[in-house]
Amino acid sequence: MARSTSDALDELRNYKQLKDLLLSKSKSVGGATPVR
């Protein structure tokens, strides 16, 4: 559980970065995954 709002925002930001990284990786590999 997030202890504070800033912690929650940090986790959300990290999750977004991770998602973007995975998306760019699959794109460079040529994966035809639908964007949600």
C-alpha positions as CSV (number, residue, x, y, z in Angstrom):
1,M,0.0,0.0,0.0
2,A,1.2,3.5,-0.8
3,R,2.1,5.5,2.3
4,S,1.3,8.8,0.7
5,T,0.0,10.4,-2.5
6,S,3.5,11.2,-3.7
7,D,4.4,7.5,-3.3
8,A,1.3,6.5,-5.3
9,L,2.2,9.0,-8.0
10,D,5.7,7.6,-8.1
11,E,4.5,4.1,-8.6
12,L,2.1,5.2,-11.3
13,R,4.9,7.0,-13.1
14,N,7.1,3.9,-12.9
15,Y,4.3,1.8,-14.2
16,K,3.8,4.1,-17.2
17,Q,7.5,4.1,-17.9
18,L,7.6,0.3,-17.8
19,K,4.6,0.1,-20.1
20,D,6.1,2.5,-22.6
21,L,9.4,0.5,-22.5
22,L,7.6,-2.7,-23.2
23,L,5.6,-1.1,-26.0
24,S,8.6,0.3,-27.7
25,K,10.4,-3.0,-27.3
26,S,7.6,-5.0,-28.9
27,K,7.4,-2.4,-31.7
28,S,11.1,-2.6,-32.5
29,V,10.8,-6.4,-32.5
30,G,7.8,-6.2,-34.9
31,G,5.1,-7.5,-32.5
32,A,1.6,-6.5,-33.8
33,T,0.1,-6.0,-30.4
34,P,-3.1,-3.8,-30.3
35,V,-2.6,-0.6,-28.4
36,R,-5.1,-0.3,-25.5
